[in-house]
């Protein structure tokens, strides 16, 4: 697989990248942000490391103030932390650009309260101008496809034709393990060939029609089954569904299936025998498919989980206001 060099950014630069999608040119051109956009469009899964000057237990990743904007040091730190908080990410984390920008588009609808304030409490807290918020809103309105390219219909159709032809000629058909279960779900839902987004219905039709078909258990989003999928990244042989994160749970499910079936990647098995074993040993999908992401996240705290104002604060506030006059 291709190894893509990582890029290090401050969180606020993600915001500025979306602002740069605004074609009205409200904000001054920024060559660094333009370079970021070009890099992400060229390599949507470019690893991005998000660093900010937070200190304490995260001081190992503090980048220094070279990339600070002129609004002030406290503002710069708060803006970066507000963004990371919204994205539910920790300082110093590294993720593919596709995942980070999908989170940005999903979780940050407005810059109000992040870097644009309704009230100026002092010169140190003027924040960004309303023009920045407006540019962000216009850039975000273009949708994630303005930044991350999507596969074209002709490309997917050609991949479908070529992979189906290869499947019929193959001595053993490459299939990632967990999508055997997906194929059963498709069959139960009445999905039959032709199917645009993968070759599983065609695989099952071939197995049911022709004895002696063999399956090779393959890792990752292998071409023979996944070639026409709109969420396959061919350069990485990767699944980027679920807004870029799909490959991770899919790999875990692959390994769960291998363990249940007693197989390993690379094993070649008679297809009918493999399906019989799968149907016998996997009576339902819950144990295989269910994932429970760990909580709390790095942003959790007792106060942060509250759903109402603290009664203790209300009492203390009232008492202290009376005492302080």
Secondary structure in CASP SS format (residue, H / E / C, confidence):
PFRMAT SS
TARGET T0000
AUTHOR 0000-0000-0000
METHOD secondary structure of the structure
MODEL  1
X C 1.00
X C 1.00
X C 1.00
X C 1.00
X C 1.00
X C 1.00
X E 1.00
X E 1.00
X E 1.00
X C 1.00
X H 1.00
X H 1.00
X H 1.00
X H 1.00
X H 1.00
X H 1.00
X H 1.00
X H 1.00
X H 1.00
X C 1.00
X C 1.00
X C 1.00
X C 1.00
X C 1.00
X C 1.00
X C 1.00
X C 1.00
X C 1.00
X C 1.00
X C 1.00
X H 1.00
X H 1.00
X H 1.00
X H 1.00
X H 1.00
X H 1.00
X H 1.00
X H 1.00
X H 1.00
X H 1.00
X H 1.00
X H 1.00
X C 1.00
X C 1.00
X C 1.00
X C 1.00
X E 1.00
X E 1.00
X E 1.00
X E 1.00
X C 1.00
X C 1.00
X C 1.00
X C 1.00
X C 1.00
X H 1.00
X H 1.00
X H 1.00
X H 1.00
X H 1.00
X H 1.00
X C 1.00
X C 1.00
X C 1.00
X C 1.00
X C 1.00
X C 1.00
X C 1.00
X C 1.00
X C 1.00
X C 1.00
X C 1.00
X H 1.00
X H 1.00
X H 1.00
X H 1.00
X H 1.00
X H 1.00
X H 1.00
X H 1.00
X H 1.00
X H 1.00
X H 1.00
X H 1.00
X H 1.00
X H 1.00
X H 1.00
X C 1.00
X C 1.00
X C 1.00
X C 1.00
X C 1.00
X C 1.00
X E 1.00
X E 1.00
X E 1.00
X H 1.00
X H 1.00
X H 1.00
X H 1.00
X H 1.00
X H 1.00
X H 1.00
X H 1.00
X H 1.00
X H 1.00
X H 1.00
X C 1.00
X C 1.00
X C 1.00
X C 1.00
X E 1.00
X C 1.00
X C 1.00
X C 1.00
X E 1.00
X C 1.00
X C 1.00
X C 1.00
X C 1.00
X C 1.00
X C 1.00
X H 1.00
X H 1.00
X H 1.00
X C 1.00
X C 1.00
X C 1.00
X C 1.00
X H 1.00
X H 1.00
X H 1.00
X H 1.00
X H 1.00
X H 1.00
X H 1.00
X H 1.00
X H 1.00
X H 1.00
X H 1.00
X H 1.00
X C 1.00
X C 1.00
X H 1.00
X H 1.00
X H 1.00
X C 1.00
X C 1.00
X C 1.00
X C 1.00
X C 1.00
X C 1.00
X H 1.00
X H 1.00
X H 1.00
X H 1.00
X H 1.00
X H 1.00
X H 1.00
X H 1.00
X H 1.00
X H 1.00
X H 1.00
X H 1.00
X H 1.00
X H 1.00
X H 1.00
X H 1.00
X H 1.00
X C 1.00
X C 1.00
X C 1.00
X E 1.00
X E 1.00
X E 1.00
X C 1.00
X C 1.00
X H 1.00
X H 1.00
X H 1.00
X H 1.00
X H 1.00
X H 1.00
X H 1.00
X H 1.00
X H 1.00
X H 1.00
X H 1.00
X C 1.00
X C 1.00
X C 1.00
X C 1.00
X C 1.00
X C 1.00
X C 1.00
X C 1.00
X C 1.00
X C 1.00
X C 1.00
X H 1.00
X H 1.00
X H 1.00
X H 1.00
X H 1.00
X H 1.00
X H 1.00
X H 1.00
X H 1.00
X H 1.00
X C 1.00
X C 1.00
X C 1.00
X C 1.00
X E 1.00
X E 1.00
X E 1.00
X E 1.00
X C 1.00
X C 1.00
X C 1.00
X C 1.00
X C 1.00
X H 1.00
X H 1.00
X H 1.00
X H 1.00
X C 1.00
X C 1.00
X C 1.00
X C 1.00
X C 1.00
X E 1.00
X E 1.00
X C 1.00
X C 1.00
X C 1.00
X C 1.00
X E 1.00
X E 1.00
X C 1.00
X C 1.00
X H 1.00
X H 1.00
X H 1.00
X C 1.00
X H 1.00
X H 1.00
X H 1.00
X H 1.00
X H 1.00
X H 1.00
X H 1.00
X H 1.00
X H 1.00
X H 1.00
X H 1.00
X H 1.00
X H 1.00
X H 1.00
X H 1.00
X H 1.00
X C 1.00
X C 1.00
X C 1.00
X C 1.00
X C 1.00
X C 1.00
X E 1.00
X E 1.00
X E 1.00
X H 1.00
X H 1.00
X H 1.00
X H 1.00
X H 1.00
X H 1.00
X H 1.00
X H 1.00
X H 1.00
X H 1.00
X H 1.00
X C 1.00
X C 1.00
X C 1.00
X C 1.00
X H 1.00
X H 1.00
X H 1.00
X H 1.00
X C 1.00
X C 1.00
X C 1.00
X C 1.00
X C 1.00
X C 1.00
X C 1.00
X C 1.00
X C 1.00
X C 1.00
X C 1.00
X C 1.00
X C 1.00
X C 1.00
X C 1.00
X C 1.00
X C 1.00
X C 1.00
X C 1.00
X C 1.00
X C 1.00
X H 1.00
X H 1.00
X H 1.00
X H 1.00
X H 1.00
X H 1.00
X H 1.00
X H 1.00
X H 1.00
X H 1.00
X H 1.00
X H 1.00
X H 1.00
X H 1.00
X C 1.00
END
